[in-house]
Amino acid sequence: WADIPAQAVNGLLFLLKLKPKQAFKQRMFGFLRRIDDVDAVVTRTVEASAFALAGAVCSRRRDEAMAICDDLFALRTEPVMILGALSSVFLDIYRVKLGEASGLRTERLAEELGYGRAAFKLRNAAANGRRMSKDAAFQALEVLRQADLALKSTAADGRVVIERTLVRLMKVAAGEDE
């Protein structure tokens, strides 16, 4: 870690949300030396970005969604990881919609599905999908399934697939026929 520029360390610390003294102690004791630790940070960043991306998509904020997408690709995030994280968020939106149709509140649904400390994911999904119908949430999952198929079975450019998927998801969120 001694060879890493301070600016890069500060950027990593920002992602980790660590205070400088904590970071110094961790640096001194080598808690962040392993590649697995860096992978865990990147994964959390992709997941957090997926929540923000889903929020932008569901609210049809195209410029914000594309900016988040640009950031993820600048971090060299694999398109499959982006799609997986985004799919997870939309699956949670669909779960919330099914729960609502059954008369379950989000907190009870999280308990029933065993979300435990990750119940915030369903609360975020409820907020992101509040303007979507159950059918639109299902349709969004179909758009994501098609994108997954395109990424994994064709030579299509991953970035193009992700960007087209975002546009299609915004149309679904707006209630436009897909």
C-alpha positions as CSV (number, residue, x, y, z in Angstrom):
1,W,0.0,0.0,0.0
2,A,3.0,2.3,0.5
3,D,3.5,2.5,-3.3
4,I,-0.2,3.5,-4.0
5,P,-0.6,7.3,-4.4
6,A,-2.5,9.0,-1.6
7,Q,-5.2,10.2,-4.0
8,A,-6.0,6.6,-5.0
9,V,-6.2,5.5,-1.4
10,N,-8.5,8.4,-0.5
11,G,-10.7,7.4,-3.4
12,L,-10.9,3.9,-2.2
13,L,-11.6,5.2,1.3
14,F,-14.4,7.3,0.0
15,L,-15.9,4.2,-1.5
16,L,-15.5,2.3,1.7
17,K,-16.9,5.3,3.7
18,L,-14.0,5.0,6.2
19,K,-12.7,7.8,8.4
20,P,-9.1,8.7,7.8
21,K,-7.9,7.5,11.2
22,Q,-9.7,4.2,10.8
23,A,-8.2,3.9,7.3
24,F,-4.7,4.6,8.6
25,K,-5.0,1.9,11.2
26,Q,-6.3,-0.6,8.6
27,R,-3.6,0.4,6.3
28,M,-1.0,-0.1,9.0
29,F,-2.3,-3.5,9.9
30,G,-2.9,-4.6,6.4
31,F,-6.6,-5.4,6.4
32,L,-7.1,-4.2,2.9
33,R,-4.2,-6.1,1.3
34,R,-6.0,-9.0,-0.2
35,I,-7.6,-8.8,-3.7
36,D,-10.8,-10.3,-2.2
37,D,-11.2,-7.1,-0.2
38,V,-10.9,-4.9,-3.3
39,D,-13.4,-7.2,-5.1
40,A,-15.8,-6.8,-2.2
41,V,-15.6,-3.0,-2.4
42,V,-16.2,-3.1,-6.2
43,T,-19.1,-5.4,-5.8
44,R,-20.7,-3.2,-3.2
45,T,-20.2,-0.2,-5.5
46,V,-21.9,-2.0,-8.4
47,E,-24.8,-3.0,-6.1
48,A,-25.2,0.6,-4.8
49,S,-25.0,1.9,-8.4
50,A,-27.7,-0.5,-9.4
51,F,-30.0,0.9,-6.8
52,A,-29.3,4.4,-8.1
53,L,-29.6,3.2,-11.7
54,A,-32.9,1.5,-11.1
55,G,-34.2,4.7,-9.4
56,A,-33.2,6.8,-12.4
57,V,-34.7,4.3,-14.8
58,C,-38.0,4.0,-12.9
59,S,-38.2,7.8,-12.7
60,R,-37.3,8.1,-16.4
61,R,-34.3,10.3,-15.7
62,R,-32.4,9.3,-18.8
63,D,-29.4,11.6,-18.4
64,E,-28.8,10.4,-14.8
65,A,-29.2,6.7,-15.8
66,M,-26.7,7.1,-18.7
67,A,-24.2,9.0,-16.4
68,I,-24.4,6.1,-13.9
69,C,-23.9,3.7,-16.7
70,D,-20.9,5.7,-17.9
71,D,-19.4,5.6,-14.4
72,L,-19.8,1.8,-14.2
73,F,-18.1,1.3,-17.5
74,A,-15.3,3.8,-16.6
75,L,-14.7,1.5,-13.6
76,R,-14.4,-1.4,-16.1
77,T,-17.4,-3.1,-14.6
78,E,-18.4,-6.1,-16.7
79,P,-21.8,-5.7,-18.5
80,V,-22.9,-9.0,-17.0
81,M,-22.3,-7.7,-13.5
82,I,-24.2,-4.5,-14.3
83,L,-27.1,-6.5,-15.7
84,G,-27.1,-8.9,-12.8
85,A,-27.2,-6.1,-10.2
86,L,-29.9,-4.3,-12.1
87,S,-31.9,-7.5,-12.5
88,S,-31.7,-8.1,-8.8
89,V,-33.2,-4.7,-8.1
90,F,-36.1,-5.2,-10.6
91,L,-36.7,-8.7,-9.2
92,D,-37.1,-7.0,-5.8
93,I,-39.5,-4.5,-7.4
94,Y,-41.6,-7.4,-8.8
95,R,-41.6,-9.1,-5.4
96,V,-42.9,-5.9,-3.8
97,K,-45.6,-5.7,-6.4
98,L,-46.7,-9.3,-5.8
99,G,-46.6,-8.7,-2.1
100,E,-48.8,-5.6,-2.5
101,A,-51.2,-7.5,-4.6
102,S,-51.4,-10.1,-1.8
103,G,-52.0,-7.4,0.8
104,L,-48.5,-7.6,2.4
105,R,-46.7,-4.6,3.6
106,T,-43.0,-4.3,2.6
107,E,-41.7,-5.0,6.1
108,R,-43.8,-8.2,6.4
109,L,-42.8,-9.3,2.9
110,A,-39.1,-8.9,3.8
111,E,-39.7,-11.0,6.9
112,E,-41.5,-13.7,4.9
113,L,-38.8,-13.8,2.2
114,G,-36.0,-13.9,4.8
115,Y,-34.3,-10.7,3.8
116,G,-33.2,-10.1,7.4
117,R,-30.8,-7.2,7.5
118,A,-31.2,-6.7,3.8
119,A,-34.8,-5.6,4.2
120,F,-33.7,-2.1,3.0
121,K,-33.5,-3.6,-0.5
122,L,-37.2,-4.2,-0.6
123,R,-37.9,-0.7,0.9
124,N,-35.7,0.8,-1.9
125,A,-37.5,-1.4,-4.4
126,A,-40.9,-0.2,-3.2
127,A,-39.7,3.4,-3.5
128,N,-38.2,2.9,-7.0
129,G,-41.2,1.0,-8.3
130,R,-44.0,3.0,-6.7
131,R,-45.2,4.3,-10.1
132,M,-44.9,0.9,-11.9
133,S,-47.7,-1.6,-12.1
134,K,-47.2,-5.3,-11.4
135,D,-47.5,-6.0,-15.1
136,A,-44.8,-3.4,-15.9
137,A,-42.5,-4.9,-13.3
138,F,-43.0,-8.3,-14.9
139,Q,-42.3,-6.8,-18.4
140,A,-39.1,-5.2,-17.0
141,L,-37.9,-8.6,-16.0
142,E,-38.6,-9.9,-19.5
143,V,-36.5,-7.0,-20.9
144,L,-33.7,-7.9,-18.6
145,R,-34.0,-11.6,-19.5
146,Q,-33.7,-10.7,-23.2
147,A,-30.6,-8.6,-22.4
148,D,-29.0,-11.4,-20.5
149,L,-29.6,-13.7,-23.4
150,A,-28.0,-11.1,-25.8
151,L,-25.0,-10.7,-23.6
152,K,-24.4,-14.4,-23.1
153,S,-25.2,-15.9,-26.4
154,T,-24.2,-13.3,-29.0
155,A,-21.1,-11.2,-29.9
156,A,-23.1,-8.0,-29.2
157,D,-21.2,-5.1,-27.7
158,G,-22.0,-5.3,-23.9
159,R,-22.2,-1.5,-23.5
160,V,-24.7,-1.2,-26.4
161,V,-26.8,-4.0,-24.9
162,I,-26.9,-2.3,-21.5
163,E,-27.7,1.1,-22.9
164,R,-30.5,-0.3,-25.1
165,T,-31.8,-2.2,-22.1
166,L,-31.9,1.0,-20.0
167,V,-33.9,2.8,-22.7
168,R,-36.3,-0.2,-23.0
169,L,-36.7,-0.2,-19.2
170,M,-37.5,3.5,-19.2
171,K,-40.3,2.9,-21.8
172,V,-41.7,0.1,-19.6
173,A,-41.6,2.3,-16.5
174,A,-43.4,5.0,-18.5
175,G,-46.1,2.6,-19.4
176,E,-45.3,2.6,-23.0
177,D,-45.8,-0.6,-25.0
178,E,-42.5,-2.5,-25.4
